[in-house]
Amino acid sequence: MDAKIPAVLGVAEARTRLPELLAELVEDPEHDPILVGAYRRPQGVLISPAEYERLMALDAAARRDTEAVVEGP
């Protein structure tokens, strides 16, 4: 995924294009996040299921690492 900040889709446009947007995310699991919001201010993010699972695994690993440090040897 690129580090650039993606453009924000308006809610109405996202609603109209939702099937297309979801298909893009399924076809390309490394697709840039799709930001959705009102007045072009981000209020939500669409990501692929693969990216969501990757982020959840990172979060779980970070929690385990933190618990190991807090609990000590």
PDB file of N, CA, C and O in Angstrom, chain B, residues numbered from 101:
ATOM      1  N   MET B 101       0.829  -1.184   0.000  1.00  0.00           N
ATOM      2  CA  MET B 101       0.000   0.000   0.000  1.00  0.00           C
ATOM      3  C   MET B 101       0.871   1.244   0.000  1.00  0.00           C
ATOM      4  O   MET B 101       1.930   1.268   0.628  1.00  0.00           O
ATOM      5  N   ASP B 102       0.437   2.253  -0.687  1.00  0.00           N
ATOM      6  CA  ASP B 102       1.170   3.507  -0.728  1.00  0.00           C
ATOM      7  C   ASP B 102       0.943   4.289   0.558  1.00  0.00           C
ATOM      8  O   ASP B 102      -0.071   4.111   1.233  1.00  0.00           O
ATOM      9  N   ALA B 103       1.895   5.157   0.890  1.00  0.00           N
ATOM     10  CA  ALA B 103       1.792   5.974   2.092  1.00  0.00           C
ATOM     11  C   ALA B 103       1.022   7.258   1.835  1.00  0.00           C
ATOM     12  O   ALA B 103       0.767   8.016   2.771  1.00  0.00           O
ATOM     13  N   LYS B 104       0.643   7.523   0.580  1.00  0.00           N
ATOM     14  CA  LYS B 104      -0.074   8.754   0.266  1.00  0.00           C
ATOM     15  C   LYS B 104      -1.462   8.744   0.896  1.00  0.00           C
ATOM     16  O   LYS B 104      -2.046   7.686   1.133  1.00  0.00           O
ATOM     17  N   ILE B 105      -1.973   9.931   1.159  1.00  0.00           N
ATOM     18  CA  ILE B 105      -3.317  10.052   1.725  1.00  0.00           C
ATOM     19  C   ILE B 105      -4.313  10.048   0.570  1.00  0.00           C
ATOM     20  O   ILE B 105      -4.250  10.906  -0.310  1.00  0.00           O
ATOM     21  N   PRO B 106      -5.230   9.085   0.573  1.00  0.00           N
ATOM     22  CA  PRO B 106      -6.190   9.021  -0.535  1.00  0.00           C
ATOM     23  C   PRO B 106      -7.227  10.137  -0.466  1.00  0.00           C
ATOM     24  O   PRO B 106      -7.464  10.727   0.588  1.00  0.00           O
ATOM     25  N   ALA B 107      -7.833  10.408  -1.605  1.00  0.00           N
ATOM     26  CA  ALA B 107      -8.913  11.399  -1.658  1.00  0.00           C
ATOM     27  C   ALA B 107     -10.112  10.867  -0.877  1.00  0.00           C
ATOM     28  O   ALA B 107     -10.281   9.658  -0.719  1.00  0.00           O
ATOM     29  N   VAL B 108     -10.925  11.776  -0.400  1.00  0.00           N
ATOM     30  CA  VAL B 108     -12.119  11.408   0.362  1.00  0.00           C
ATOM     31  C   VAL B 108     -13.324  11.445  -0.563  1.00  0.00           C
ATOM     32  O   VAL B 108     -13.598  12.458  -1.207  1.00  0.00           O
ATOM     33  N   LEU B 109     -14.041  10.326  -0.622  1.00  0.00           N
ATOM     34  CA  LEU B 109     -15.274  10.272  -1.407  1.00  0.00           C
ATOM     35  C   LEU B 109     -16.424  10.792  -0.556  1.00  0.00           C
ATOM     36  O   LEU B 109     -16.509  10.499   0.637  1.00  0.00           O
ATOM     37  N   GLY B 110     -17.284  11.547  -1.164  1.00  0.00           N
ATOM     38  CA  GLY B 110     -18.489  11.969  -0.472  1.00  0.00           C
ATOM     39  C   GLY B 110     -19.387  10.769  -0.218  1.00  0.00           C
ATOM     40  O   GLY B 110     -19.302   9.764  -0.924  1.00  0.00           O
ATOM     41  N   VAL B 111     -20.231  10.870   0.770  1.00  0.00           N
ATOM     42  CA  VAL B 111     -21.110   9.761   1.134  1.00  0.00           C
ATOM     43  C   VAL B 111     -22.021   9.374  -0.037  1.00  0.00           C
ATOM     44  O   VAL B 111     -22.199   8.187  -0.312  1.00  0.00           O
ATOM     45  N   ALA B 112     -22.587  10.347  -0.716  1.00  0.00           N
ATOM     46  CA  ALA B 112     -23.489  10.040  -1.837  1.00  0.00           C
ATOM     47  C   ALA B 112     -22.746   9.302  -2.944  1.00  0.00           C
ATOM     48  O   ALA B 112     -23.264   8.332  -3.498  1.00  0.00           O
ATOM     49  N   GLU B 113     -21.534   9.753  -3.272  1.00  0.00           N
ATOM     50  CA  GLU B 113     -20.753   9.083  -4.312  1.00  0.00           C
ATOM     51  C   GLU B 113     -20.372   7.668  -3.874  1.00  0.00           C
ATOM     52  O   GLU B 113     -20.455   6.731  -4.667  1.00  0.00           O
ATOM     53  N   ALA B 114     -19.961   7.513  -2.632  1.00  0.00           N
ATOM     54  CA  ALA B 114     -19.599   6.193  -2.121  1.00  0.00           C
ATOM     55  C   ALA B 114     -20.801   5.254  -2.159  1.00  0.00           C
ATOM     56  O   ALA B 114     -20.665   4.082  -2.508  1.00  0.00           O
ATOM     57  N   ARG B 115     -21.972   5.766  -1.801  1.00  0.00           N
ATOM     58  CA  ARG B 115     -23.181   4.949  -1.820  1.00  0.00           C
ATOM     59  C   ARG B 115     -23.469   4.475  -3.242  1.00  0.00           C
ATOM     60  O   ARG B 115     -23.794   3.308  -3.461  1.00  0.00           O
ATOM     61  N   THR B 116     -23.347   5.383  -4.201  1.00  0.00           N
ATOM     62  CA  THR B 116     -23.613   5.041  -5.596  1.00  0.00           C
ATOM     63  C   THR B 116     -22.596   4.033  -6.121  1.00  0.00           C
ATOM     64  O   THR B 116     -22.949   3.122  -6.870  1.00  0.00           O
ATOM     65  N   ARG B 117     -21.354   4.195  -5.735  1.00  0.00           N
ATOM     66  CA  ARG B 117     -20.269   3.365  -6.261  1.00  0.00           C
ATOM     67  C   ARG B 117     -19.906   2.179  -5.368  1.00  0.00           C
ATOM     68  O   ARG B 117     -18.925   1.488  -5.644  1.00  0.00           O
ATOM     69  N   LEU B 118     -20.665   1.928  -4.317  1.00  0.00           N
ATOM     70  CA  LEU B 118     -20.289   0.903  -3.343  1.00  0.00           C
ATOM     71  C   LEU B 118     -19.997  -0.463  -3.969  1.00  0.00           C
ATOM     72  O   LEU B 118     -18.967  -1.053  -3.641  1.00  0.00           O
ATOM     73  N   PRO B 119     -20.843  -0.995  -4.849  1.00  0.00           N
ATOM     74  CA  PRO B 119     -20.503  -2.291  -5.442  1.00  0.00           C
ATOM     75  C   PRO B 119     -19.156  -2.268  -6.174  1.00  0.00           C
ATOM     76  O   PRO B 119     -18.370  -3.210  -6.064  1.00  0.00           O
ATOM     77  N   GLU B 120     -18.900  -1.211  -6.904  1.00  0.00           N
ATOM     78  CA  GLU B 120     -17.628  -1.059  -7.627  1.00  0.00           C
ATOM     79  C   GLU B 120     -16.453  -0.962  -6.658  1.00  0.00           C
ATOM     80  O   GLU B 120     -15.417  -1.592  -6.871  1.00  0.00           O
ATOM     81  N   LEU B 121     -16.610  -0.183  -5.606  1.00  0.00           N
ATOM     82  CA  LEU B 121     -15.541  -0.008  -4.628  1.00  0.00           C
ATOM     83  C   LEU B 121     -15.221  -1.318  -3.923  1.00  0.00           C
ATOM     84  O   LEU B 121     -14.052  -1.655  -3.729  1.00  0.00           O
ATOM     85  N   LEU B 122     -16.256  -2.056  -3.542  1.00  0.00           N
ATOM     86  CA  LEU B 122     -16.040  -3.336  -2.874  1.00  0.00           C
ATOM     87  C   LEU B 122     -15.361  -4.332  -3.811  1.00  0.00           C
ATOM     88  O   LEU B 122     -14.482  -5.084  -3.390  1.00  0.00           O
ATOM     89  N   ALA B 123     -15.765  -4.338  -5.076  1.00  0.00           N
ATOM     90  CA  ALA B 123     -15.133  -5.230  -6.053  1.00  0.00           C
ATOM     91  C   ALA B 123     -13.649  -4.902  -6.193  1.00  0.00           C
ATOM     92  O   ALA B 123     -12.821  -5.808  -6.286  1.00  0.00           O
ATOM     93  N   GLU B 124     -13.310  -3.621  -6.208  1.00  0.00           N
ATOM     94  CA  GLU B 124     -11.901  -3.215  -6.295  1.00  0.00           C
ATOM     95  C   GLU B 124     -11.111  -3.743  -5.107  1.00  0.00           C
ATOM     96  O   GLU B 124      -9.985  -4.213  -5.271  1.00  0.00           O
ATOM     97  N   LEU B 125     -11.688  -3.669  -3.919  1.00  0.00           N
ATOM     98  CA  LEU B 125     -10.997  -4.131  -2.721  1.00  0.00           C
ATOM     99  C   LEU B 125     -10.801  -5.643  -2.723  1.00  0.00           C
ATOM    100  O   LEU B 125      -9.775  -6.143  -2.262  1.00  0.00           O
ATOM    101  N   VAL B 126     -11.790  -6.369  -3.245  1.00  0.00           N
ATOM    102  CA  VAL B 126     -11.686  -7.829  -3.298  1.00  0.00           C
ATOM    103  C   VAL B 126     -10.665  -8.253  -4.355  1.00  0.00           C
ATOM    104  O   VAL B 126      -9.873  -9.169  -4.135  1.00  0.00           O
ATOM    105  N   GLU B 127     -10.694  -7.581  -5.494  1.00  0.00           N
ATOM    106  CA  GLU B 127      -9.783  -7.928  -6.583  1.00  0.00           C
ATOM    107  C   GLU B 127      -8.339  -7.590  -6.255  1.00  0.00           C
ATOM    108  O   GLU B 127      -7.432  -8.295  -6.698  1.00  0.00           O
ATOM    109  N   ASP B 128      -8.102  -6.541  -5.498  1.00  0.00           N
ATOM    110  CA  ASP B 128      -6.750  -6.109  -5.160  1.00  0.00           C
ATOM    111  C   ASP B 128      -6.651  -5.913  -3.653  1.00  0.00           C
ATOM    112  O   ASP B 128      -6.931  -4.824  -3.152  1.00  0.00           O
ATOM    113  N   PRO B 129      -6.254  -6.962  -2.920  1.00  0.00           N
ATOM    114  CA  PRO B 129      -6.179  -6.849  -1.456  1.00  0.00           C
ATOM    115  C   PRO B 129      -5.237  -5.754  -0.972  1.00  0.00           C
ATOM    116  O   PRO B 129      -5.347  -5.322   0.176  1.00  0.00           O
ATOM    117  N   GLU B 130      -4.311  -5.290  -1.817  1.00  0.00           N
ATOM    118  CA  GLU B 130      -3.397  -4.225  -1.418  1.00  0.00           C
ATOM    119  C   GLU B 130      -3.855  -2.860  -1.912  1.00  0.00           C
ATOM    120  O   GLU B 130      -3.082  -1.902  -1.931  1.00  0.00           O
ATOM    121  N   HIS B 131      -5.118  -2.782  -2.310  1.00  0.00           N
ATOM    122  CA  HIS B 131      -5.708  -1.514  -2.779  1.00  0.00           C
ATOM    123  C   HIS B 131      -5.577  -0.464  -1.685  1.00  0.00           C
ATOM    124  O   HIS B 131      -5.709  -0.772  -0.501  1.00  0.00           O
ATOM    125  N   ASP B 132      -5.320   0.760  -2.080  1.00  0.00           N
ATOM    126  CA  ASP B 132      -5.266   1.847  -1.101  1.00  0.00           C
ATOM    127  C   ASP B 132      -6.586   1.932  -0.345  1.00  0.00           C
ATOM    128  O   ASP B 132      -7.640   1.642  -0.912  1.00  0.00           O
ATOM    129  N   PRO B 133      -6.545   2.325   0.925  1.00  0.00           N
ATOM    130  CA  PRO B 133      -7.793   2.527   1.661  1.00  0.00           C
ATOM    131  C   PRO B 133      -8.664   3.559   0.950  1.00  0.00           C
ATOM    132  O   PRO B 133      -8.167   4.485   0.309  1.00  0.00           O
ATOM    133  N   ILE B 134      -9.961   3.375   1.079  1.00  0.00           N
ATOM    134  CA  ILE B 134     -10.921   4.301   0.480  1.00  0.00           C
ATOM    135  C   ILE B 134     -11.570   5.065   1.626  1.00  0.00           C
ATOM    136  O   ILE B 134     -12.273   4.485   2.455  1.00  0.00           O
ATOM    137  N   LEU B 135     -11.327   6.368   1.664  1.00  0.00           N
ATOM    138  CA  LEU B 135     -11.900   7.208   2.709  1.00  0.00           C
ATOM    139  C   LEU B 135     -13.255   7.743   2.262  1.00  0.00           C
ATOM    140  O   LEU B 135     -13.436   8.142   1.111  1.00  0.00           O
ATOM    141  N   VAL B 136     -14.197   7.742   3.190  1.00  0.00           N
ATOM    142  CA  VAL B 136     -15.552   8.221   2.918  1.00  0.00           C
ATOM    143  C   VAL B 136     -15.907   9.244   3.988  1.00  0.00           C
ATOM    144  O   VAL B 136     -15.587   9.062   5.162  1.00  0.00           O
ATOM    145  N   GLY B 137     -16.571  10.321   3.574  1.00  0.00           N
ATOM    146  CA  GLY B 137     -16.968  11.301   4.566  1.00  0.00           C
ATOM    147  C   GLY B 137     -17.850  12.387   3.999  1.00  0.00           C
ATOM    148  O   GLY B 137     -18.081  12.470   2.793  1.00  0.00           O
ATOM    149  N   ALA B 138     -18.329  13.205   4.886  1.00  0.00           N
ATOM    150  CA  ALA B 138     -19.153  14.344   4.512  1.00  0.00           C
ATOM    151  C   ALA B 138     -18.263  15.560   4.358  1.00  0.00           C
ATOM    152  O   ALA B 138     -17.307  15.739   5.112  1.00  0.00           O
ATOM    153  N   TYR B 139     -18.574  16.382   3.396  1.00  0.00           N
ATOM    154  CA  TYR B 139     -17.812  17.607   3.147  1.00  0.00           C
ATOM    155  C   TYR B 139     -16.329  17.311   2.925  1.00  0.00           C
ATOM    156  O   TYR B 139     -15.459  18.111   3.269  1.00  0.00           O
ATOM    157  N   ARG B 140     -16.063  16.125   2.334  1.00  0.00           N
ATOM    158  CA  ARG B 140     -14.703  15.676   2.012  1.00  0.00           C
ATOM    159  C   ARG B 140     -13.795  15.557   3.233  1.00  0.00           C
ATOM    160  O   ARG B 140     -12.569  15.593   3.123  1.00  0.00           O
ATOM    161  N   ARG B 141     -14.423  15.415   4.394  1.00  0.00           N
ATOM    162  CA  ARG B 141     -13.656  15.162   5.620  1.00  0.00           C
ATOM    163  C   ARG B 141     -13.826  13.692   5.967  1.00  0.00           C
ATOM    164  O   ARG B 141     -14.958  13.221   6.074  1.00  0.00           O
ATOM    165  N   PRO B 142     -12.733  12.949   6.147  1.00  0.00           N
ATOM    166  CA  PRO B 142     -12.839  11.507   6.392  1.00  0.00           C
ATOM    167  C   PRO B 142     -13.647  11.183   7.638  1.00  0.00           C
ATOM    168  O   PRO B 142     -13.436  11.747   8.712  1.00  0.00           O
ATOM    169  N   GLN B 143     -14.580  10.253   7.458  1.00  0.00           N
ATOM    170  CA  GLN B 143     -15.377   9.775   8.588  1.00  0.00           C
ATOM    171  C   GLN B 143     -15.362   8.259   8.688  1.00  0.00           C
ATOM    172  O   GLN B 143     -15.773   7.694   9.701  1.00  0.00           O
ATOM    173  N   GLY B 144     -14.892   7.606   7.642  1.00  0.00           N
ATOM    174  CA  GLY B 144     -14.811   6.154   7.635  1.00  0.00           C
ATOM    175  C   GLY B 144     -13.826   5.704   6.576  1.00  0.00           C
ATOM    176  O   GLY B 144     -13.456   6.467   5.683  1.00  0.00           O
ATOM    177  N   VAL B 145     -13.407   4.447   6.690  1.00  0.00           N
ATOM    178  CA  VAL B 145     -12.417   3.896   5.766  1.00  0.00           C
ATOM    179  C   VAL B 145     -12.850   2.511   5.316  1.00  0.00           C
ATOM    180  O   VAL B 145     -13.257   1.681   6.129  1.00  0.00           O
ATOM    181  N   LEU B 146     -12.759   2.272   4.017  1.00  0.00           N
ATOM    182  CA  LEU B 146     -12.989   0.937   3.470  1.00  0.00           C
ATOM    183  C   LEU B 146     -11.637   0.329   3.154  1.00  0.00           C
ATOM    184  O   LEU B 146     -10.818   0.945   2.473  1.00  0.00           O
ATOM    185  N   ILE B 147     -11.396  -0.895   3.652  1.00  0.00           N
ATOM    186  CA  ILE B 147     -10.182  -1.624   3.338  1.00  0.00           C
ATOM    187  C   ILE B 147     -10.570  -3.050   2.963  1.00  0.00           C
ATOM    188  O   ILE B 147     -11.682  -3.494   3.250  1.00  0.00           O
ATOM    189  N   SER B 148      -9.657  -3.758   2.328  1.00  0.00           N
ATOM    190  CA  SER B 148      -9.935  -5.135   1.935  1.00  0.00           C
ATOM    191  C   SER B 148      -9.992  -6.026   3.176  1.00  0.00           C
ATOM    192  O   SER B 148      -9.407  -5.697   4.208  1.00  0.00           O
ATOM    193  N   PRO B 149     -10.694  -7.149   3.073  1.00  0.00           N
ATOM    194  CA  PRO B 149     -10.705  -8.093   4.197  1.00  0.00           C
ATOM    195  C   PRO B 149      -9.289  -8.574   4.541  1.00  0.00           C
ATOM    196  O   PRO B 149      -8.966  -8.766   5.713  1.00  0.00           O
ATOM    197  N   ALA B 150      -8.453  -8.766   3.528  1.00  0.00           N
ATOM    198  CA  ALA B 150      -7.081  -9.208   3.781  1.00  0.00           C
ATOM    199  C   ALA B 150      -6.310  -8.158   4.582  1.00  0.00           C
ATOM    200  O   ALA B 150      -5.562  -8.498   5.498  1.00  0.00           O
ATOM    201  N   GLU B 151      -6.492  -6.902   4.239  1.00  0.00           N
ATOM    202  CA  GLU B 151      -5.810  -5.823   4.974  1.00  0.00           C
ATOM    203  C   GLU B 151      -6.340  -5.740   6.401  1.00  0.00           C
ATOM    204  O   GLU B 151      -5.567  -5.518   7.333  1.00  0.00           O
ATOM    205  N   TYR B 152      -7.640  -5.913   6.581  1.00  0.00           N
ATOM    206  CA  TYR B 152      -8.222  -5.902   7.924  1.00  0.00           C
ATOM    207  C   TYR B 152      -7.620  -7.022   8.774  1.00  0.00           C
ATOM    208  O   TYR B 152      -7.236  -6.797   9.922  1.00  0.00           O
ATOM    209  N   GLU B 153      -7.539  -8.226   8.210  1.00  0.00           N
ATOM    210  CA  GLU B 153      -6.964  -9.354   8.945  1.00  0.00           C
ATOM    211  C   GLU B 153      -5.500  -9.088   9.291  1.00  0.00           C
ATOM    212  O   GLU B 153      -5.056  -9.426  10.389  1.00  0.00           O
ATOM    213  N   ARG B 154      -4.741  -8.485   8.366  1.00  0.00           N
ATOM    214  CA  ARG B 154      -3.347  -8.165   8.617  1.00  0.00           C
ATOM    215  C   ARG B 154      -3.220  -7.175   9.783  1.00  0.00           C
ATOM    216  O   ARG B 154      -2.377  -7.341  10.664  1.00  0.00           O
ATOM    217  N   LEU B 155      -4.061  -6.158   9.771  1.00  0.00           N
ATOM    218  CA  LEU B 155      -4.028  -5.162  10.839  1.00  0.00           C
ATOM    219  C   LEU B 155      -4.426  -5.764  12.192  1.00  0.00           C
ATOM    220  O   LEU B 155      -3.842  -5.423  13.220  1.00  0.00           O
ATOM    221  N   MET B 156      -5.412  -6.653  12.187  1.00  0.00           N
ATOM    222  CA  MET B 156      -5.834  -7.289  13.436  1.00  0.00           C
ATOM    223  C   MET B 156      -4.719  -8.190  13.982  1.00  0.00           C
ATOM    224  O   MET B 156      -4.522  -8.267  15.194  1.00  0.00           O
ATOM    225  N   ALA B 157      -3.996  -8.868  13.091  1.00  0.00           N
ATOM    226  CA  ALA B 157      -2.884  -9.711  13.527  1.00  0.00           C
ATOM    227  C   ALA B 157      -1.771  -8.851  14.124  1.00  0.00           C
ATOM    228  O   ALA B 157      -1.177  -9.222  15.136  1.00  0.00           O
ATOM    229  N   LEU B 158      -1.487  -7.707  13.503  1.00  0.00           N
ATOM    230  CA  LEU B 158      -0.481  -6.793  14.051  1.00  0.00           C
ATOM    231  C   LEU B 158      -0.904  -6.284  15.427  1.00  0.00           C
ATOM    232  O   LEU B 158      -0.086  -6.193  16.343  1.00  0.00           O
ATOM    233  N   ASP B 159      -2.183  -5.955  15.563  1.00  0.00           N
ATOM    234  CA  ASP B 159      -2.705  -5.459  16.829  1.00  0.00           C
ATOM    235  C   ASP B 159      -2.590  -6.532  17.907  1.00  0.00           C
ATOM    236  O   ASP B 159      -2.192  -6.245  19.036  1.00  0.00           O
ATOM    237  N   ALA B 160      -2.939  -7.767  17.557  1.00  0.00           N
ATOM    238  CA  ALA B 160      -2.852  -8.854  18.529  1.00  0.00           C
ATOM    239  C   ALA B 160      -1.408  -9.091  18.942  1.00  0.00           C
ATOM    240  O   ALA B 160      -1.130  -9.323  20.119  1.00  0.00           O
ATOM    241  N   ALA B 161      -0.480  -9.034  17.980  1.00  0.00           N
ATOM    242  CA  ALA B 161       0.940  -9.227  18.295  1.00  0.00           C
ATOM    243  C   ALA B 161       1.437  -8.099  19.190  1.00  0.00           C
ATOM    244  O   ALA B 161       2.205  -8.345  20.120  1.00  0.00           O
ATOM    245  N   ALA B 162       1.016  -6.877  18.926  1.00  0.00           N
ATOM    246  CA  ALA B 162       1.435  -5.747  19.750  1.00  0.00           C
ATOM    247  C   ALA B 162       0.918  -5.897  21.181  1.00  0.00           C
ATOM    248  O   ALA B 162       1.630  -5.602  22.141  1.00  0.00           O
ATOM    249  N   ARG B 163      -0.328  -6.360  21.313  1.00  0.00           N
ATOM    250  CA  ARG B 163      -0.878  -6.568  22.661  1.00  0.00           C
ATOM    251  C   ARG B 163      -0.090  -7.640  23.406  1.00  0.00           C
ATOM    252  O   ARG B 163       0.211  -7.480  24.589  1.00  0.00           O
ATOM    253  N   ARG B 164       0.247  -8.739  22.716  1.00  0.00           N
ATOM    254  CA  ARG B 164       1.031  -9.808  23.354  1.00  0.00           C
ATOM    255  C   ARG B 164       2.400  -9.284  23.781  1.00  0.00           C
ATOM    256  O   ARG B 164       2.864  -9.569  24.885  1.00  0.00           O
ATOM    257  N   ASP B 165       3.044  -8.515  22.897  1.00  0.00           N
ATOM    258  CA  ASP B 165       4.353  -7.956  23.234  1.00  0.00           C
ATOM    259  C   ASP B 165       4.269  -7.036  24.432  1.00  0.00           C
ATOM    260  O   ASP B 165       5.136  -7.074  25.306  1.00  0.00           O
ATOM    261  N   THR B 166       3.242  -6.212  24.484  1.00  0.00           N
ATOM    262  CA  THR B 166       3.061  -5.279  25.606  1.00  0.00           C
ATOM    263  C   THR B 166       2.824  -6.038  26.899  1.00  0.00           C
ATOM    264  O   THR B 166       3.398  -5.701  27.934  1.00  0.00           O
ATOM    265  N   GLU B 167       1.980  -7.064  26.846  1.00  0.00           N
ATOM    266  CA  GLU B 167       1.709  -7.859  28.043  1.00  0.00           C
ATOM    267  C   GLU B 167       2.971  -8.537  28.532  1.00  0.00           C
ATOM    268  O   GLU B 167       3.192  -8.622  29.740  1.00  0.00           O
ATOM    269  N   ALA B 168       3.815  -9.029  27.613  1.00  0.00           N
ATOM    270  CA  ALA B 168       5.057  -9.696  27.998  1.00  0.00           C
ATOM    271  C   ALA B 168       5.988  -8.716  28.695  1.00  0.00           C
ATOM    272  O   ALA B 168       6.655  -9.086  29.662  1.00  0.00           O
ATOM    273  N   VAL B 169       6.047  -7.488  28.233  1.00  0.00           N
ATOM    274  CA  VAL B 169       6.920  -6.485  28.853  1.00  0.00           C
ATOM    275  C   VAL B 169       6.386  -6.098  30.224  1.00  0.00           C
ATOM    276  O   VAL B 169       7.147  -5.978  31.183  1.00  0.00           O
ATOM    277  N   VAL B 170       5.081  -5.904  30.311  1.00  0.00           N
ATOM    278  CA  VAL B 170       4.468  -5.491  31.583  1.00  0.00           C
ATOM    279  C   VAL B 170       4.597  -6.601  32.625  1.00  0.00           C
ATOM    280  O   VAL B 170       4.896  -6.324  33.786  1.00  0.00           O
ATOM    281  N   GLU B 171       4.377  -7.850  32.224  1.00  0.00           N
ATOM    282  CA  GLU B 171       4.436  -8.974  33.162  1.00  0.00           C
ATOM    283  C   GLU B 171       5.865  -9.338  33.522  1.00  0.00           C
ATOM    284  O   GLU B 171       6.128  -9.865  34.603  1.00  0.00           O
ATOM    285  N   GLY B 172       6.789  -9.054  32.610  1.00  0.00           N
ATOM    286  CA  GLY B 172       8.195  -9.352  32.868  1.00  0.00           C
ATOM    287  C   GLY B 172       8.519 -10.816  32.697  1.00  0.00           C
ATOM    288  O   GLY B 172       7.649 -11.629  32.381  1.00  0.00           O
ATOM    289  N   PRO B 173       9.798 -11.149  32.912  1.00  0.00           N
ATOM    290  CA  PRO B 173      10.245 -12.541  32.724  1.00  0.00           C
ATOM    291  C   PRO B 173       9.760 -13.476  33.797  1.00  0.00           C
ATOM    292  O   PRO B 173      10.063 -14.669  33.759  1.00  0.00           O
TER     293      PRO B 173
END
